[in-house]
Amino acid sequence: MSKDILKNSITYTILGFLPLAFAFVFTPIYLKYMSNEQYGILSLFLLYSSIFSHIIGLGVGKGFLFQYWDVYKDEEKLKKLISSTIGLILIIQLIFISIGLLFDEFILSFIQKEDSDYSFRTFYILALFQGAFLIFYEIFCYFYRNQEKLKQYAILNVGALILFTIGSIIGVIFLKMEALGATYGRVIGYGIIIIFFLFYFIKKYGISLDLKISKALLVFSLPLFVNSVIGALGYGIDKIMIERLDTMENLGIYSLALVFVSVLEIWLNSINNALNPTLYRYLNEKIVEKKEEIQGLVYLIITSVMLLITIILALIYPVLELIIPEEYHKVTTFLPILSVAFIWRVFSSIVVNSLYIKKKTKLFLFNEITVLAGVILFGYFGYQFFGIVGIALAVYLVKLIEFILMNHLSRKTMALPFSLYKFYILTFILTTSAFICSLLDKKGIINNYLLFLIPFLSLIITYPLLMKYEIKRIWITIKYRKRIFFD
């Protein structure tokens, strides 16, 4: 059956951006009903629930995502894999949540600032259960995406969005519980939709504990587990450092900047949902025959992210002045740095496909340790000299180092049929223009609206000059999408 990649891309993008649209609508409301400190606490809850989602599943969820491609053509084997995965995850979650509740005081002594004037215990408990829900949410989303069941995918995403939004509105606005109200709303909302889908999966595929399948999942997943936990810490260590070195109020401001950066993450996830299954399959099964198609997909992903980065920076001041209180406007000083740092994140996400294909998941561990250590080291010294901007600079530097390392490991593992050399040049140009924005922001030397247009103008001027071959490949990929993307 032929597939229209443009239609799928639009559908996944709309679904991916719905949470972001709601976030933008409700962020001003949150800021009205929450203090800066409370917004910072909510940010910490979201961070730790993400970290716990990696810890209390031992990486089995991610293992399923890649084991799926080994059995997806055999309905019986796929059914066994799903039922065994559900059974194994539930057992692991029961063990880890029990340990988390039993030793809560000990764990809280590590994750809460000693002289803080707020209690994080309730947020910690809720983060444990939210982490458990997020594991199944990720599995169900990837399963429906890979099966191209857009209806079920949409019900899961939109249902979770509606439920946790309603819960957050009740908790924050009507019950006036501030960050705690938003937290209860998210956990209850996700819990309702995930429990519903979990029962549906158990009814359809069953629940079991096949020792052979469980062993295979754990052998493949444990390196991913250690890697993902360290990676989650590395991903959020900048916020933890601000909470420890600075104030909770400034963490709230920094977290607002990450709301804008999350636009890029959501877009990348959305376009990956549409393109990556085909890209991964071509790399795994038809790397020679589909060389040009692979190039078109890769270039399309990178180009779309670069364009979105420059659009965000061009619109940041109008958006802030329209809907965000003035005390948050200093996010513009470090937002350009965080935005262009994301380009290296995109490069890394593409080149690591070779490591997944060759099952070299153990190589990720060294990379994630390097990232975590790098953010801590460079972030600490960067903060001493430049404050929060120094931490943003550390994030950029570490993202660059991460890509250099992963690209080196990828090239040693498996040659990929595309070159990113011209994109490196373009990234240098965008980085320079973004750093200029941060350096001159609010200095009065140039109008801020015009200043933040520089990255966008740099892209639209230099891209056609540098990327003639890449443009051709992208155009062919879009034009012949129904012929290129088929089962």
PyMOL commands that set and color helices and strands:
alter all, ss='L'
color gray80, all
select helices_A, chain A and resi 5-33+36-55+60-71+75-102+104-111+121-146+150-174+178-205+211-245+248-285+291-323+326-333+335-351+353-357+363-386+388-413+421-440+448-451+454-466+468-479+481-484
alter helices_A, ss='H'
color red, helices_A
deselect
rebuild
show_as cartoon
